[in-house]
Amino acid sequence: MWKEFKAFILRGNVLDLGFAVVIGAAFGAVVNSLVKDIIMPPIGRLLGGVNFASLFINLGPGKFDSLTAAQAAGAATINYGIFINTIITFLVVAFVVFLLVKAVNRRHKKEEPAPAAPMTKKCPECLSEIPVEAKRCAFCTTVLK
């Protein structure tokens, strides 16, 4: 059983999957930073200085000036600003994946197969379908060129 497990783990597909997970996690961190630190500040500024990460709805009693203060007090909150950031992050990741798939598909374009040569032709006398290499029509016995 140990040998089978070792063979399974060392197969190329499993190693490729492991590398993909590691690279995907690193890519996710980069995209998170891109959205949080580069994309959202200008959008927030355009919308009147809004910091999306600090937008929340307090579900309990009391008034809190920031999400951090509400969380420190243990208040129940709906963190819709963080949700907006997550949606934008998802859209950026989806767009990048779309561009990558499109680029890969362009590089691996399948060549169209050449149209197959016809297997039959029409007899010029009786218009019956006969094999292309026939020397005589099987229906009217006309000698073909």
PyMOL commands that set and color helices and strands:
alter all, ss='L'
color gray80, all
select helices_A, chain A and resi 2-9+12-46+52-54+67-72+80-107
alter helices_A, ss='H'
color red, helices_A
select strands_A, chain A and resi 57-58+77-78+120-122+129-131
alter strands_A, ss='S'
color yellow, strands_A
deselect
rebuild
show_as cartoon
